Amino acid sequence: MRELWWRLTDRFASVREQAEHAIFDRKLALHGAAAVRIGTGLAVLGMLVSNFSSRQLLAGPASVWADPARAVSSFPELALLRDVSPDIVTLVYSLTMLAALAFVLGWHTRLATVLTLVGFIAIVGQNPVVGGQGDNLIRLTLLWLLLVQTASVWSLDAWRKARAARRRRPWDPEEVVPEWLSTSLHNLGLVGLGIQTVLVYMSAGLDKVSQDAWQHGNALYYTMQLPEYRPFPWLSDLLSGSTVLLAVVTYAVLLVQLFFGPLLVNRHTRALVLTLAVVVNLLFAVVFAVPWSSLSIIAVTCLFVSTATFEALDGWLRDLLAPVGDWLVERGYDVADGLDALRYRLFFPVVDWVRDRLPSR
């Protein structure tokens, strides 16, 4: 018995040591964090741009039709844009779009994350009628990303840091905490975001299997008959008219959502479930006209893609786009040469002519 106790104690100490090394030694999944940043930012930016023309109806003075829903809600976030002028709504809306764009590009990423989160809550939280689960996922994701280093790769901040290193200039990052604390917060944020993603998938799956429509396999059929979920009627009719396709998609959705967490344990099953998750969400984005909600789910799903896969994809894209980049550089030089020629042949002669015509003192 004592020997078993010592074995368990040694095993626990070994696991604790490995966990400490994983949390404090180095930042994990930097490429995955960058993919989450880009995908979530694009979802926020796309949602705001596509609803810009109806911003006053969504969150401005014209949203008085949502007052009954606001009256029964206890969330304090609903008052952030309450009773403000249309100009203030437009200003906040525009600043949030700019912040989301900076968030996608990774420019002053930490500040952009905060502004995107606050602006998104101010706009979407103002109208509880039109909010959905995708909006809640975006808000929670942005909250976790406050802890995560999302701009270490694929960002303008990373490019600025690399340029400063090449020029041997001191780099002034936006970090104000020690490296060990920054690393631990980053890794803990990844753990929290990962657990949240698994719970989102599993809760969605459990909710589906508890409904009669999903148990009988006709939930997707009924949904595709609703006018608001038929952006392409011919595609909806094609899927709803085939019992085989409906069965395949139904089982794929339930497999992904119910077993997302367990299938992540093995490398081969992880590749399968991640591929199915992306395909299913892309299908929902097109068939049900929910592109931004689907994109937000795909973004957090990318967190579980391995760094080796992202690096291989990065190298492949760089090789593929290298000719395009070289062509753009050459055209840039051509434009610069043309501007120089224009300056020497037109601007300077005009300046000299004007000087000759001016009276001398």
C-alpha positions as CSV (number, residue, x, y, z in Angstrom):
1,M,0.0,0.0,0.0
2,R,2.8,2.4,0.9
3,E,4.5,1.6,-2.4
4,L,1.4,2.4,-4.3
5,W,1.1,5.7,-2.4
6,W,4.7,6.6,-3.3
7,R,4.1,5.8,-7.0
8,L,1.0,8.0,-7.0
9,T,2.9,10.8,-5.3
10,D,5.8,10.6,-7.8
11,R,3.3,10.5,-10.7
12,F,1.5,13.6,-9.4
13,A,4.8,15.4,-8.8
14,S,5.9,14.6,-12.4
15,V,2.6,15.8,-13.9
16,R,2.8,19.0,-11.8
17,E,6.4,19.6,-13.0
18,Q,5.4,19.1,-16.6
19,A,2.4,21.5,-16.2
20,E,4.7,24.1,-14.6
21,H,7.1,23.8,-17.5
22,A,4.3,24.0,-20.1
23,I,2.8,27.1,-18.4
24,F,5.9,29.2,-17.5
25,D,8.7,28.1,-19.9
26,R,7.4,29.3,-23.3
27,K,4.3,30.7,-25.0
28,L,2.3,28.0,-26.7
29,A,0.2,28.0,-29.9
30,L,1.3,31.4,-31.1
31,H,0.1,30.6,-34.7
32,G,-3.2,29.3,-33.4
33,A,-3.7,32.5,-31.3
34,A,-2.9,34.6,-34.3
35,A,-5.5,32.6,-36.4
36,V,-8.1,33.2,-33.7
37,R,-7.3,36.9,-33.7
38,I,-7.7,37.2,-37.5
39,G,-10.8,35.1,-37.7
40,T,-12.6,36.8,-34.8
41,G,-11.6,40.2,-36.0
42,L,-12.9,39.5,-39.4
43,A,-16.2,38.2,-37.9
44,V,-16.6,41.4,-35.9
45,L,-15.6,43.6,-38.9
46,G,-17.9,41.8,-41.3
47,M,-20.8,42.0,-39.0
48,L,-20.4,45.7,-38.4
49,V,-19.8,46.5,-42.1
50,S,-22.8,44.5,-43.3
51,N,-25.1,46.3,-40.8
52,F,-23.6,49.8,-41.2
53,S,-26.6,51.1,-43.1
54,S,-29.0,49.9,-40.4
55,R,-26.9,51.0,-37.4
56,Q,-29.5,53.4,-36.1
57,L,-32.1,50.7,-36.2
58,L,-29.8,48.3,-34.5
59,A,-28.3,50.4,-31.7
60,G,-29.3,54.1,-32.3
61,P,-32.4,56.1,-31.5
62,A,-34.4,54.1,-34.1
63,S,-34.1,51.0,-32.0
64,V,-36.9,52.0,-29.6
65,W,-38.8,48.9,-30.9
66,A,-36.4,46.8,-28.7
67,D,-37.3,48.7,-25.5
68,P,-39.6,45.9,-24.2
69,A,-36.6,43.5,-24.4
70,R,-34.3,46.0,-22.7
71,A,-36.8,46.4,-19.9
72,V,-36.7,42.8,-18.9
73,S,-32.9,42.5,-19.2
74,S,-30.6,43.0,-16.3
75,F,-27.3,43.4,-18.2
76,P,-25.8,46.8,-17.5
77,E,-24.0,46.7,-20.9
78,L,-27.3,47.6,-22.6
79,A,-27.0,51.2,-21.3
80,L,-23.7,52.0,-23.0
81,L,-25.4,53.7,-26.0
82,R,-28.7,54.5,-24.3
83,D,-30.3,57.8,-25.3
84,V,-27.3,59.1,-27.3
85,S,-27.5,61.1,-30.5
86,P,-27.3,59.4,-34.0
87,D,-23.9,61.1,-34.5
88,I,-22.5,59.5,-31.3
89,V,-23.8,56.1,-32.5
90,T,-22.1,56.6,-35.9
91,L,-18.9,57.7,-34.3
92,V,-18.8,54.7,-31.9
93,Y,-19.7,52.4,-34.7
94,S,-17.0,53.7,-37.0
95,L,-14.3,53.6,-34.3
96,T,-15.2,50.0,-33.5
97,M,-14.8,49.1,-37.2
98,L,-11.4,50.8,-37.3
99,A,-10.4,49.0,-34.0
100,A,-11.5,45.6,-35.5
101,L,-9.5,46.3,-38.6
102,A,-6.4,47.1,-36.5
103,F,-7.1,43.9,-34.5
104,V,-7.1,41.9,-37.7
105,L,-3.9,43.4,-38.9
106,G,-2.3,43.1,-35.5
107,W,-1.5,46.8,-35.2
108,H,-1.1,47.9,-31.6
109,T,-3.0,44.7,-30.9
110,R,-3.5,45.0,-27.2
111,L,-5.2,48.4,-27.4
112,A,-7.1,47.2,-30.5
113,T,-8.4,44.2,-28.6
114,V,-9.7,46.3,-25.7
115,L,-11.4,48.8,-28.1
116,T,-13.0,46.1,-30.2
117,L,-14.4,44.3,-27.1
118,V,-15.8,47.5,-25.6
119,G,-17.2,48.8,-28.9
120,F,-18.7,45.4,-29.8
121,I,-20.4,45.1,-26.5
122,A,-21.7,48.7,-26.7
123,I,-23.3,48.0,-30.2
124,V,-24.5,44.4,-30.0
125,G,-25.5,44.6,-26.3
126,Q,-27.7,47.6,-27.0
127,N,-30.2,45.4,-28.8
128,P,-30.9,42.1,-27.1
129,V,-33.5,41.1,-29.7
130,V,-31.0,40.7,-32.6
131,G,-28.2,39.2,-30.5
132,G,-27.3,35.5,-30.9
133,Q,-25.0,32.8,-29.6
134,G,-22.4,33.8,-32.1
135,D,-22.3,37.3,-30.5
136,N,-21.8,35.7,-27.1
137,L,-19.0,33.6,-28.4
138,I,-17.2,36.6,-29.9
139,R,-17.5,38.5,-26.7
140,L,-16.1,35.7,-24.6
141,T,-13.3,35.1,-27.1
142,L,-12.3,38.7,-27.1
143,L,-12.3,38.6,-23.3
144,W,-9.9,35.6,-23.3
145,L,-7.7,37.2,-25.9
146,L,-6.9,40.0,-23.6
147,L,-4.6,37.6,-21.8
148,V,-3.2,35.9,-25.0
149,Q,-0.3,37.1,-27.1
150,T,-2.1,37.1,-30.5
151,A,0.4,39.4,-32.4
152,S,3.6,37.3,-32.1
153,V,3.1,36.2,-35.7
154,W,1.1,37.3,-38.8
155,S,0.8,40.9,-37.5
156,L,2.1,44.4,-38.1
157,D,3.4,44.4,-34.6
158,A,5.6,41.4,-35.3
159,W,6.8,43.1,-38.5
160,R,7.6,46.2,-36.6
161,K,9.5,44.2,-34.0
162,A,11.5,42.3,-36.7
163,R,12.3,45.6,-38.5
164,A,13.5,47.1,-35.3
165,A,15.7,44.1,-34.7
166,R,17.2,44.3,-38.2
167,R,18.0,48.0,-37.6
168,R,19.3,47.3,-34.1
169,R,16.9,49.7,-32.6
170,P,15.3,49.2,-29.2
171,W,11.9,47.8,-29.4
172,D,9.3,49.2,-27.1
173,P,6.6,46.5,-26.8
174,E,3.2,47.1,-25.3
175,E,4.0,44.6,-22.5
176,V,4.2,46.1,-19.0
177,V,4.5,42.8,-17.1
178,P,7.5,40.5,-16.6
179,E,8.1,37.8,-19.2
180,W,7.3,34.9,-16.9
181,L,3.9,36.5,-16.0
182,S,3.2,37.3,-19.6
183,T,4.0,33.7,-20.6
184,S,1.8,32.2,-17.9
185,L,-1.1,34.6,-18.7
186,H,-0.8,33.7,-22.3
187,N,-0.9,30.0,-21.7
188,L,-3.7,30.2,-19.1
189,G,-5.7,32.3,-21.5
190,L,-5.2,29.6,-24.2
191,V,-6.4,26.9,-21.7
192,G,-9.5,29.0,-20.8
193,L,-10.3,29.7,-24.5
194,G,-9.8,26.0,-25.3
195,I,-12.1,24.8,-22.5
196,Q,-14.7,27.4,-23.5
197,T,-14.6,26.1,-27.2
198,V,-15.0,22.5,-26.1
199,L,-17.9,23.4,-23.9
200,V,-19.6,25.4,-26.6
201,Y,-19.5,22.5,-29.0
202,M,-20.6,19.9,-26.4
203,S,-23.4,22.1,-25.1
204,A,-24.7,22.7,-28.6
205,G,-24.6,19.0,-29.3
206,L,-26.4,18.0,-26.1
207,D,-29.1,20.7,-26.8
208,K,-29.7,19.2,-30.3
209,V,-30.0,15.6,-29.2
210,S,-32.6,16.6,-26.6
211,Q,-34.9,18.0,-29.3
212,D,-37.4,15.8,-31.1
213,A,-36.6,17.4,-34.5
214,W,-32.9,16.4,-34.3
215,Q,-33.8,12.9,-32.9
216,H,-36.0,12.3,-35.9
217,G,-33.5,13.8,-38.3
218,N,-35.7,16.6,-39.8
219,A,-34.3,19.7,-38.0
220,L,-32.2,20.8,-40.9
221,Y,-35.1,20.2,-43.3
222,Y,-37.5,22.5,-41.3
223,T,-34.8,25.2,-40.9
224,M,-34.1,25.3,-44.7
225,Q,-37.8,26.0,-45.3
226,L,-37.8,29.2,-43.4
227,P,-37.5,32.3,-45.7
228,E,-34.8,34.0,-43.6
229,Y,-32.6,30.9,-43.9
230,R,-32.8,30.5,-47.7
231,P,-30.3,32.9,-49.3
232,F,-29.9,30.4,-52.2
233,P,-33.2,28.7,-52.6
234,W,-31.9,26.2,-55.2
235,L,-29.2,25.1,-52.8
236,S,-31.7,24.7,-49.9
237,D,-34.0,22.7,-52.2
238,L,-31.1,20.5,-53.3
239,L,-30.1,19.6,-49.8
240,S,-33.6,19.3,-48.4
241,G,-34.7,17.2,-51.3
242,S,-32.1,14.5,-50.6
243,T,-32.6,12.3,-47.6
244,V,-29.1,10.9,-47.9
245,L,-27.5,14.4,-47.9
246,L,-29.6,15.4,-44.9
247,A,-28.7,12.3,-43.0
248,V,-24.9,12.8,-43.7
249,V,-25.0,16.5,-42.7
250,T,-27.1,15.7,-39.6
251,Y,-24.8,13.0,-38.4
252,A,-21.7,15.1,-39.2
253,V,-23.1,18.0,-37.1
254,L,-23.9,15.7,-34.1
255,L,-20.5,13.9,-34.4
256,V,-18.6,17.1,-34.3
257,Q,-20.5,18.8,-31.5
258,L,-21.0,15.9,-29.2
259,F,-17.5,14.3,-29.5
260,F,-15.4,17.4,-30.3
261,G,-13.5,17.2,-26.9
262,P,-12.8,13.5,-26.8
263,L,-11.7,13.4,-30.5
264,L,-9.0,16.0,-29.8
265,V,-7.0,13.6,-27.8
266,N,-5.6,11.6,-30.7
267,R,-3.7,13.2,-33.5
268,H,-5.6,11.4,-36.3
269,T,-9.0,11.9,-34.8
270,R,-8.2,15.6,-34.1
271,A,-7.4,16.1,-37.7
272,L,-10.8,14.5,-38.6
273,V,-12.9,16.4,-36.2
274,L,-11.3,19.8,-37.0
275,T,-11.8,19.2,-40.7
276,L,-15.4,18.2,-40.2
277,A,-16.0,21.3,-37.9
278,V,-14.6,23.7,-40.5
279,V,-16.6,22.0,-43.4
280,V,-19.9,22.0,-41.3
281,N,-19.5,25.6,-40.3
282,L,-18.7,26.7,-43.9
283,L,-21.8,24.8,-45.1
284,F,-24.0,26.5,-42.5
285,A,-22.5,29.9,-43.4
286,V,-23.6,29.4,-47.1
287,V,-26.8,27.5,-46.7
288,F,-28.3,29.4,-43.7
289,A,-26.7,32.9,-44.4
290,V,-24.8,33.1,-41.1
291,P,-21.3,33.8,-42.3
292,W,-20.0,35.9,-39.3
293,S,-21.3,33.5,-36.7
294,S,-19.8,30.6,-38.5
295,L,-16.5,32.5,-39.0
296,S,-16.3,33.1,-35.2
297,I,-16.7,29.4,-34.5
298,I,-14.1,28.5,-37.2
299,A,-11.7,31.0,-35.6
300,V,-11.8,29.4,-32.2
301,T,-11.6,26.0,-33.7
302,C,-8.3,26.9,-35.3
303,L,-6.8,27.1,-31.8
304,F,-6.5,23.3,-31.8
305,V,-4.5,23.2,-35.1
306,S,-0.9,22.3,-34.5
307,T,1.9,24.8,-34.9
308,A,3.6,22.5,-37.4
309,T,0.5,22.5,-39.6
310,F,0.3,26.3,-39.5
311,E,4.0,26.6,-40.3
312,A,3.6,24.3,-43.3
313,L,0.6,26.3,-44.5
314,D,2.5,29.5,-44.0
315,G,5.5,28.3,-46.0
316,W,3.2,27.0,-48.8
317,L,1.4,30.3,-49.0
318,R,4.6,32.3,-49.1
319,D,5.9,30.1,-51.9
320,L,2.6,30.5,-53.8
321,L,2.4,34.2,-53.3
322,A,6.2,34.9,-53.8
323,P,5.7,35.7,-57.6
324,V,2.9,38.1,-56.7
325,G,5.0,39.8,-54.1
326,D,7.9,40.1,-56.5
327,W,5.6,41.6,-59.1
328,L,4.2,44.1,-56.6
329,V,7.7,45.1,-55.6
330,E,8.7,45.6,-59.3
331,R,5.6,47.7,-59.9
332,G,6.3,49.7,-56.8
333,Y,9.7,50.5,-58.1
334,D,8.1,51.4,-61.5
335,V,5.7,53.8,-59.7
336,A,8.6,55.3,-57.7
337,D,10.6,55.8,-60.9
338,G,7.6,57.4,-62.6
339,L,7.1,59.8,-59.7
340,D,10.8,60.7,-59.7
341,A,10.6,61.4,-63.5
342,L,7.4,63.4,-63.0
343,R,9.1,65.5,-60.3
344,Y,12.2,66.2,-62.3
345,R,10.4,66.8,-65.6
346,L,7.4,68.8,-64.4
347,F,7.5,69.9,-60.8
348,F,11.1,71.3,-60.7
349,P,10.7,73.1,-64.0
350,V,7.5,74.7,-62.8
351,V,9.2,75.8,-59.6
352,D,12.1,77.2,-61.5
353,W,9.7,79.1,-63.9
354,V,7.8,80.6,-60.9
355,R,11.1,81.7,-59.3
356,D,12.2,83.4,-62.4
357,R,9.0,85.3,-62.7
358,L,9.0,86.5,-59.0
359,P,10.5,90.0,-58.5
360,S,13.8,89.9,-56.8
361,R,14.2,91.9,-53.5
